[in-house]
């Protein structure tokens, strides 16, 4: 399932994650932390992969189309759990 979000909103989600969340998501998905960072707008493809994130220029940092929302969904779950605490 795809999701469209602004680049700035995607970065806000990443920035709001508690310390260690990137590694936690990477471990659960059996991938590298850099791949998860690339999903949130990073661009180090030497140590990470592209995760089906397509960025188009536009307002609010541009439009991002996520081909797979697994990492996004995991990040939202972490943030919701943090709010409950």
N, C-alpha and C positions, 0 to 999 in steps of 0.2 A: 504494500500500500504506500502511495506517495503522499508527501505533505509539502505544502508551500508555506514558507515563513520568511520574514525579513532577516537579512544577515545580522543586523543589530540585535534582534530578538534572540537569535540563535547564540550569539556571543554573550548576551545577558544570562541565558540559561547556564552556559559553561562557567561564567564568572561567579554565579551564585552557588555552584556545587561546592560542598564541603571538601576540605583537603582529603586527598586519597581516592576521591570518586572516580577520576579518570582511570587510575590503576585498577580499581575494583571492577569497573565496567569492562576493561580490557581483559582482566582475568576471567570473568564470567563468560566472555565471548571467545576466549582463547585467541586473542590477538594482541598486538602491541599497544602500549599506551599512546605512542605517536600516531597510530592509526585512528584512535579515538580523538586525539587532538586535531588531526586533519579533518575529521568529521565536523568539528566545531569551527572550522575555518583556518586551521593550520595549513602549512604547505611544505612540510618536510617529508618528501616521498623517498628519501634515502633510507629512512628507518621506519617508515609507515606507508600504508597503502591509501589509495583513494577509495572512499566508501560509498560511491554513488551520490555524491553531493554536487549539484550543478548550481553555480552562482552566476546570476545575470546582473549587470549594473542597473542601478535605479535608486529611488529614494530610500532613505532609512538603511543605507549600506548596501542596498541591492536586494534582489529576490533570490532565495535559496530553495531549490527543489530537492527534497530528500527522497531518493528512490526506495530506501529501506529505513523505516522509522525505529528499528530496534534500539539503537543507541539513544535516540531522542526519547523514546518511551522509558528506557531505564533511567535516564537523567531526570525526567519528570517524576518518576516514582521516588527517587532519592530525595528530590526537593520536597515532595509531599510528605514523606516520612519525617524530614527535618522540621517541617512546619508543625507537625503533630507533637513534637517533643517540647 
